[in-house]
Amino acid sequence: MPTQKNFLPFIIAGFAALIAIFLINIYIKQQVEEAKKRELSRQESLATVVVAKQDIPAGITIAENMLTEEKLNRRMLQPRAATSMDRAVDMITIAPISKGEQVLLNKLTISGRETSLSTKVPRGKRAITIPVDNLSSVGGMLRPGDHVDLVGAVPIQGMSAEGKPVTQMATMPLFQDVLILAVGQEFAPVSAARRGEKVERPVSNIITLALSPQEANLVVFVQEQGKLRLILRSPEDTQIQPVAPASWDTLFRTVMPQAFQESPVQEEAKNKVEIYRGTKREVRSLE
């Protein structure tokens, strides 16, 4: 009759198989997780860019069937490349665009044949006009087609060290890479300058921007509460960067950070507590 010793090799083999299956499952899960991380990293490094489906000569209106959207590595994205169809469709080419070439915004202009500002508003956007002074409009040098950052200066209610209510001005970034639709009554880039003609442009204190409905609503609110400033962007810069609000506190912390560094005595005192029992005082560490 078979004894227990005869079954021992089979038992050991069975345990070894179970361990092997367990380890294989762990390995497969690790490989799947790594593949997911690589795919996520690849997706984050990709950007949408508008590419010409055909050769597009200069001086024609771009139709949607002339373009397509592709995913490219962000490092391959050219400066001022259009990242959505809305920014290129119905625009006029001022330079030829080859098939397969990224559509650059500096090769496009708004049609000069159209006389209505509504035709210049991108889909999903609204035209909002704001009054600005010579300082806010970058010395009167803003032009239709430029892109700006919108900054608001508003009063903020707070409490002083004595517990009294105080009001201080705070500057906060509102929106970045905002398209200027019009400056005064001018809502199309003047092409005469390209032909070598001199064009006198009067400085206007009225700027019309393209914003989403929610953004336009917030701009109206900030305009009623404080002041708006426009910051001109480079035509080669489309990056959106995080910017912290500015106040007296952030100003001093930025230009004089050493004044806000706690001394070793203060740092040590933060980790201790004083206990009084009658007239006896005892200091204990929170650690």
Backbone torsions as a table, in degrees:
resi	resn	phi	psi	omega
1	MET	NA	142.2	179.1
2	PRO	-67.1	137.8	179.6
3	THR	-100.4	172.8	179.6
4	GLN	-62.1	-31.9	179.6
5	LYS	-65.5	-32.1	179.6
6	ASN	-67.2	-29.9	-179.8
7	PHE	-87.6	-9.7	-176.1
8	LEU	-59.0	-44.3	178.3
9	PRO	-60.0	-37.6	-179.8
10	PHE	-68.3	-37.3	178.1
11	ILE	-65.0	-43.9	178.8
12	ILE	-63.2	-42.4	179.2
13	ALA	-62.5	-39.5	179.1
14	GLY	-64.0	-45.7	176.7
15	PHE	-60.7	-42.3	178.9
16	ALA	-61.8	-39.4	178.8
17	ALA	-65.2	-42.6	178.8
18	LEU	-62.5	-42.2	178.3
19	ILE	-63.4	-41.2	179.3
20	ALA	-63.2	-43.0	178.6
21	ILE	-62.9	-41.3	179.3
22	PHE	-62.0	-45.3	-180.0
23	LEU	-66.5	-38.0	178.7
24	ILE	-63.6	-41.6	178.2
25	ASN	-61.8	-42.2	177.4
26	ILE	-61.5	-43.4	-179.6
27	TYR	-63.6	-43.0	-179.8
28	ILE	-63.2	-43.4	178.5
29	LYS	-61.4	-41.6	178.4
30	GLN	-62.4	-41.8	179.3
31	GLN	-65.0	-39.4	178.6
32	VAL	-64.6	-44.4	179.3
33	GLU	-62.7	-42.1	178.5
34	GLU	-64.6	-38.4	177.8
35	ALA	-64.1	-40.4	178.1
36	LYS	-63.7	-41.4	179.5
37	LYS	-64.5	-41.1	179.1
38	ARG	-64.5	-40.6	179.6
39	GLU	-66.4	-40.5	177.8
40	LEU	-63.6	-42.7	178.5
41	SER	-63.7	-38.3	179.0
42	ARG	-66.6	-41.5	179.3
43	GLN	-64.0	-38.7	-179.9
44	GLU	-68.1	-26.7	-179.3
45	SER	-85.7	-4.5	-179.2
46	LEU	-94.0	152.0	177.6
47	ALA	-138.5	149.0	177.5
48	THR	-83.3	134.5	179.0
49	VAL	-137.5	146.2	179.1
50	VAL	-89.7	129.0	-176.7
51	VAL	-124.3	145.0	178.9
52	ALA	-75.6	129.9	176.9
53	LYS	-83.0	-11.8	-177.7
54	GLN	-153.8	169.2	174.1
55	ASP	-68.6	127.9	-179.0
56	ILE	-117.1	112.5	179.8
57	PRO	-72.4	168.2	178.8
58	ALA	-76.4	147.1	173.4
59	GLY	87.4	16.4	178.2
60	ILE	-120.9	159.9	177.9
61	THR	-83.1	129.4	-177.7
62	ILE	-78.5	128.2	174.8
63	ALA	-99.8	159.0	-176.2
64	GLU	-63.7	-32.2	-178.6
65	ASN	-74.4	-4.4	176.3
66	MET	-86.3	-11.1	-171.7
67	LEU	-123.3	162.7	171.5
68	THR	-148.5	160.4	178.4
69	GLU	-106.5	136.5	179.0
70	GLU	-129.1	157.1	175.4
71	LYS	-100.1	123.6	178.9
72	LEU	-130.7	157.3	172.7
73	ASN	-62.8	138.2	-176.1
74	ARG	-57.0	-29.5	-179.7
75	ARG	-69.7	-19.9	-179.9
76	MET	-92.4	-1.5	-179.2
77	LEU	-75.2	126.1	-179.9
78	GLN	-79.9	152.1	177.4
79	PRO	-58.8	136.9	178.5
80	ARG	65.5	23.2	175.3
81	ALA	-73.1	139.2	178.4
82	ALA	-70.6	129.2	-177.5
83	THR	-104.6	3.4	175.4
84	SER	-152.7	152.3	-178.0
85	MET	-62.9	-31.5	-177.1
86	ASP	-60.0	-28.4	-175.8
87	ARG	-83.5	-5.7	-177.9
88	ALA	-122.1	-32.7	-178.0
89	VAL	-64.6	138.8	179.4
90	ASP	71.9	7.9	174.3
91	MET	-89.4	162.5	-180.0
92	ILE	-103.3	132.5	178.9
93	THR	-79.3	134.1	175.6
94	ILE	-106.9	-0.6	176.2
95	ALA	-151.2	149.6	-180.0
96	PRO	-66.4	147.0	178.3
97	ILE	-122.4	125.5	-177.2
98	SER	-82.9	157.2	177.5
99	LYS	-61.2	132.0	-178.9
100	GLY	84.3	-3.4	-179.0
101	GLU	-84.4	144.3	173.8
102	GLN	-66.3	136.0	-178.9
103	VAL	-81.9	116.9	-178.4
104	LEU	-97.0	137.4	-177.5
105	LEU	-66.1	-26.3	179.4
106	ASN	-77.6	-0.3	172.9
107	LYS	-101.7	4.9	-177.4
108	LEU	-120.7	155.2	174.9
109	THR	-146.9	163.0	177.2
110	ILE	-78.5	141.9	-177.1
111	SER	-60.1	130.4	178.0
112	GLY	-83.9	-9.9	-178.5
113	ARG	-81.2	-19.1	-177.8
114	GLU	-87.5	142.1	-174.5
115	THR	-113.6	3.0	-178.5
116	SER	-109.4	132.0	178.3
117	LEU	-65.0	-29.8	-177.7
118	SER	-61.3	-26.6	179.5
119	THR	-73.9	-13.5	-179.1
120	LYS	-93.4	-11.4	-176.7
121	VAL	-77.3	122.3	178.6
122	PRO	-62.9	154.4	178.4
123	ARG	-61.7	136.3	-179.2
124	GLY	85.8	-2.2	-179.2
125	LYS	-111.7	168.2	175.7
126	ARG	-131.2	146.1	176.3
127	ALA	-89.3	123.4	178.3
128	ILE	-126.9	130.7	-178.2
129	THR	-102.3	131.0	179.4
130	ILE	-126.0	142.0	174.8
131	PRO	-80.8	138.0	178.8
132	VAL	-136.1	156.8	174.2
133	ASP	-96.3	-177.8	-176.9
134	ASN	-62.3	-34.4	178.8
135	LEU	-69.5	-46.3	-177.3
136	SER	-65.0	-29.8	-177.6
137	SER	-92.8	25.7	177.8
138	VAL	54.8	51.7	176.5
139	GLY	68.6	22.4	179.2
140	GLY	75.7	17.6	-176.6
141	MET	-100.6	8.0	177.5
142	LEU	-74.7	145.6	-179.4
143	ARG	-134.3	153.5	174.0
144	PRO	-56.6	137.5	-176.8
145	GLY	96.8	-16.3	175.1
146	ASP	-70.5	160.5	175.0
147	HIS	-120.1	138.4	-175.8
148	VAL	-133.1	163.3	167.9
149	ASP	-100.9	140.8	-177.5
150	LEU	-105.8	124.5	-177.6
151	VAL	-123.5	138.8	179.5
152	GLY	-116.9	138.9	175.3
153	ALA	-113.2	113.5	-174.9
154	VAL	-131.6	152.4	175.9
155	PRO	-77.2	135.5	-179.7
156	ILE	-116.8	129.9	177.8
157	GLN	-82.7	136.6	179.1
158	GLY	-150.4	-172.1	-180.0
159	MET	-121.6	138.2	177.1
160	SER	-80.0	175.0	178.9
161	ALA	-62.9	-25.9	178.6
162	GLU	-86.9	2.3	179.1
163	GLY	85.1	12.1	179.3
164	LYS	-93.8	144.7	178.3
165	PRO	-68.4	133.5	178.3
166	VAL	-132.9	158.0	178.7
167	THR	-123.5	128.8	176.3
168	GLN	-133.3	151.4	179.7
169	MET	-81.3	137.8	176.9
170	ALA	-129.3	137.1	178.2
171	THR	-105.9	127.8	-176.9
172	MET	-132.2	140.9	176.2
173	PRO	-70.9	132.5	179.5
174	LEU	-97.7	-67.4	-177.2
175	PHE	-141.8	149.1	-178.0
176	GLN	-117.5	155.1	177.4
177	ASP	56.3	51.7	-179.7
178	VAL	-92.5	132.8	-178.9
179	LEU	-80.3	132.1	172.8
180	ILE	-87.1	118.0	179.6
181	LEU	-84.3	-38.6	-175.7
182	ALA	-152.7	151.5	172.2
183	VAL	-123.0	107.5	-172.5
184	GLY	65.5	-126.9	178.7
185	GLN	-92.5	-1.9	-177.8
186	GLU	-92.4	115.4	-179.6
187	PHE	-123.9	19.6	174.9
188	ALA	-140.6	138.2	176.6
189	PRO	-58.4	132.7	-178.3
190	VAL	-75.6	118.4	-177.5
191	SER	-86.3	-8.1	-178.3
192	ALA	-62.6	-32.1	179.7
193	ALA	-62.8	-31.3	178.8
194	ARG	-69.7	-24.8	179.7
195	ARG	-90.5	6.1	177.2
196	GLY	87.1	7.7	-179.6
197	GLU	-87.4	149.8	176.7
198	LYS	-88.1	130.7	-178.8
199	VAL	-124.7	122.2	177.0
200	GLU	-85.4	120.6	180.0
201	ARG	-112.5	111.9	177.5
202	PRO	-67.4	142.6	178.8
203	VAL	-71.7	128.4	-178.7
204	SER	-114.0	147.5	177.5
205	ASN	-104.2	21.6	177.5
206	ILE	-123.7	122.2	179.4
207	ILE	-121.2	133.8	177.6
208	THR	-110.9	126.0	-175.7
209	LEU	-114.5	157.9	175.1
210	ALA	-103.3	111.9	-178.3
211	LEU	-133.2	159.3	173.3
212	SER	-71.4	162.0	-179.7
213	PRO	-55.7	-41.9	179.7
214	GLN	-67.1	-41.8	178.4
215	GLU	-63.1	-41.7	179.1
216	ALA	-62.9	-38.1	178.3
217	ASN	-62.5	-43.4	179.6
218	LEU	-67.4	-36.8	178.7
219	VAL	-63.3	-41.6	177.8
220	VAL	-61.7	-41.2	179.1
221	PHE	-63.0	-48.0	-179.5
222	VAL	-64.5	-37.5	180.0
223	GLN	-62.9	-35.1	178.3
224	GLU	-74.1	-27.9	-175.8
225	GLN	-92.9	-28.5	-175.2
226	GLY	-154.1	-133.8	-176.5
227	LYS	-126.9	156.2	176.9
228	LEU	-115.9	143.6	175.7
229	ARG	-129.5	144.9	178.1
230	LEU	-111.4	133.4	178.8
231	ILE	-117.5	118.2	-176.1
232	LEU	-72.6	136.0	179.9
233	ARG	-101.6	156.2	171.9
234	SER	-70.4	143.0	177.6
235	PRO	-64.6	-14.5	179.5
236	GLU	-96.8	2.9	-175.9
237	ASP	-115.1	111.5	176.2
238	THR	-117.3	8.6	-176.2
239	GLN	-76.5	137.2	175.5
240	ILE	-97.1	120.1	-175.8
241	GLN	-114.3	141.7	175.5
242	PRO	-70.0	131.5	-179.3
243	VAL	-130.6	128.4	-179.1
244	ALA	-81.3	148.0	175.0
245	PRO	-60.9	153.3	-178.2
246	ALA	-113.3	135.3	175.6
247	SER	-147.7	-178.5	177.5
248	TRP	-59.8	-38.6	-178.3
249	ASP	-64.7	-48.9	-179.6
250	THR	-67.9	-31.0	177.6
251	LEU	-63.5	-50.8	-179.1
252	PHE	-66.2	-36.6	178.8
253	ARG	-67.4	-25.7	-179.9
254	THR	-83.5	-46.0	-175.7
255	VAL	-86.5	-23.2	179.1
256	MET	-133.7	63.3	-177.4
257	PRO	-64.1	-25.9	-177.9
258	GLN	-67.4	-25.5	-179.3
259	ALA	-71.3	-18.7	-177.9
260	PHE	-104.1	1.6	176.9
261	GLN	-78.0	131.8	-178.1
262	GLU	-79.2	140.2	178.8
263	SER	-72.7	160.3	177.5
264	PRO	-55.8	-33.5	179.5
265	VAL	-66.7	-42.5	178.3
266	GLN	-66.4	-40.5	179.7
267	GLU	-63.9	-39.6	179.0
268	GLU	-68.2	-37.2	-179.1
269	ALA	-67.7	-26.9	179.7
270	LYS	-65.3	-28.0	-176.0
271	ASN	-96.2	14.1	-178.8
272	LYS	-129.6	157.3	179.6
273	VAL	-134.1	142.9	179.3
274	GLU	-98.8	133.4	179.7
275	ILE	-122.0	128.2	179.3
276	TYR	-112.4	126.8	172.4
277	ARG	-120.1	98.8	-173.9
278	GLY	67.9	-120.3	178.2
279	THR	-98.8	1.3	-178.9
280	LYS	-91.2	135.2	178.8
281	ARG	-112.5	133.0	-178.0
282	GLU	-132.5	133.0	179.6
283	VAL	-109.5	124.5	-177.3
284	ARG	-123.8	146.3	177.2
285	SER	-82.5	137.7	179.0
286	LEU	-70.2	-22.8	179.2
287	GLU	-70.4	NA	NA
